[in-house]
Amino acid sequence: MKNKQAFTMIEIVVVISMILVASSVLIGSVMGVIKRNDEQKKASIRESYASASILYFDEYGACPLDVDALIDKKLISAELVKGYIIVVDPITDCRDENKITVTKTES
């Protein structure tokens, strides 16, 4: 009679379950980091847009029509806003960063 050493089906299922639980925790953590990074980037864009709008307003006496006006005047970097849509309510003050909405475009 041979003495075989093999894993039982229950042991394999337990190991696979542990791997799945660990990977789901890891994926959740990574997604949280990605979301926080995106929110920080949006906040940075809002601050930069508001600052650039102040400079534009001081120079031209009006809010910029779009982000391209700020890019053309070299008040904001095209690389900073690449992949994002910036929306400013035309009725409110463009220099108030709380009135600026930044949305990531689909890649």
N, C-alpha and C positions, 0 to 999 in steps of 0.2 A: 504494500500500500504506500503510495507516494504522498508526501506531505507538501501539498501545493499552497503557496501563499498568494492569494489574489484578493482584490478589493471586492466587497459585496456591493450590490446595487444600491443599498441604502447609504453606504459611505460615499459613493460617487455622487448621488443626489445631494447629500449634505454639502459636499465640497463645492459642487456647482451652485447650490443655493447661496453659500457664503460668498462666492465670487460675484454672483449677481447683486447681492446686497451691497457689497463693497463698491462695485462699479456704479451702482445707482447713487450712492452717497457721493462718490467722486464726481460724477456727471453733474449732480445738483450743485456742488461747490463750484465747479468750473463755470456753470451757467450763471451763478450768482456773481462771480468775478467779472464775467463778460458784461452782464447787465450794469453793474456799478461803473465799469469802465466807460460804457456807452453814455450813461448819465453824466459822468464827469466831463466827457467830450462835449456833450450838448451844453452843459453849463459854461464851458470854456468858450464855445462858439457864441452863446448868448452874450457873455461879458465882452468879447471882442467886437461883436456886432454893435452893441450899445456904445462902446468907446469910439469905434469908428464913426458911428452915426453922430456922436457929439462933435467930432472933428469936422465931419461933412456939414453938419448944421451950422457950425460956427463960420465955415467958409462960404457956404452957398445960401444960408438962411432958410433952408427947407430940408425935410427928410429925404434920404435917397429913395429912388423909386424901387430899386431892387439891389441885391447883393453885388450885381455886376458893376453898378456905379461905384461901389466902394472898392472893388477889385481894380477897376480902371484907374482910380485915383491913388492906388497903392495904399489904401487905408486898412485893408484886410487881405490876408493871404488866400489865394485860390486853393492852395493845398489844405488849408484849415477847414474850409467849407465843402471840400470835395466829398460827394456821397451824402450830403445833407441838404434838406430843403428848409429855407428860413422864411417864415411867414410873420409879417408885422401887421397888426390891425391898423389900417390907414387912418382911422379916426383918433387913435390914441397917439401919444408921443413916442416916436421911434427910438428915443434915447433911453427909455425905461426898459431895462432888460426883463422885467416881469411881464411885459406885453409882447415879448418875442417868443415865438414857438419854433422849435427846431425839431425836425423829423428826419430820421435816417431813410434814405432811398433804398429800394430793393436792389440787391447786388446781383 
